[in-house]
């Protein structure tokens, strides 16, 4: 749906985060994560277009760093009530891309995403 529609659903119904995510399609959750990332990191000129769902967020991909990962992790915890373990190897998998973060968030909430 449109951003305006999603925003009114998000803030207007008063449903739990779980209920809202459960009805969410993959593209919507990925867009939500994309917006969290854009709001969390300070990278000059970074836009939503620079963040395709499958692009690596760190290293050769988008080029974010470990400080960005901490900021993104904190924002995602706050936004989606998910917890990341201190196990860095596991987090590398979750933070690989927006798509992998969407998978992690959905799995944490016991949901499968609809394409």
N, C-alpha and C positions, 0 to 999 in steps of 0.2 A: 504493500500500500504506500500511500504518500507519507512523507515525514510528518505532516500535520496530523494525519489520521493516527499514526503510531503514537505521537506525542499525547494526543487526547486519550487514547486507550491507556497508555502508560500511567498518566497522572489522573485521569478522570474516573476510572472505574473503581479504583481502590482495591483491585484484586491483588493477590499476592504475586510476588516476583515469579514464583513457581508456576502459577496459572498462566501468566503472560508468556513465559518462555515456552511452556508446553505447546502453546498454539503457534509458536513462531516458526517460520520457515528459515532454512539455512541462510538464505540471502539477507533476511532481516537481521538475524543474530550477527552475521558477519559485518553488516553495516553498523550495528550498534557498537561492536568491538572496534571497528575502524574509527568511529567517532570518539570513543574512549581514548584510543591511541593518539589521535590528533589533539585531543584536549590535554593529554598527559605529557607529551614530549615537546621540547622546543627545538625543532629542526627547521631552519629557515626555508621557506618555500614549500614545505611538505604539504601535500593536499591528498584528498581521498583518492584521486586518480593515481597517486604514487603507491597506493597500498592495495594491489590486487590480492584477493583472498589467498592465493597459493604462493605468493612471493615470499622468499625468506626475509624475515624482519631484521635479522642481524647479519653481520659480515658482508658478503658480496651482494646480498639483496638490497633491502631498503637502507641498510647501514646503521641501524640503531646500535647502541652500546649497552653495557651492563647497568649503567645508571638509568637509562631509559627503561630497561627491563624491570627495575625496582619500582619506578614510577608507574609503569603500566600495570604491574602486578598489584600494587596498592589500589589503583583506580578500579581494576577488575574485581578485586575483593570487595570493595565498597559497593560497586554497581550491581554485581551478580551474587554476592554472598558466597563466593567460592574461596577455598583455601588452597594455597600452593604449598607443597611440602618443601622442607629445606634441602631435599635431595636435588642437587644441581643437574644431575644427568636426566632425571625425569622432567624437570622444568625446561631443559633444552628442547625436549620433544614437544612439550605443550606450547612453548613460545616460538616454535619454528616459523609459524605463519598465522595469519588470521584464521584460516581454515582449521588449523590444529587447535587454536584457542577455542574456536566454536565447538569443536568436538569435545574438548576437555570440559567446557562449561555445561554443555548438554549432558554429558556423562555424569557429571557431579550432581546434576538435578534429576538423574534417572530418566532422561529423555533421549529419544532419537529425533534428529532434525529431518524435516521434510524438505526435499529439494524443490 
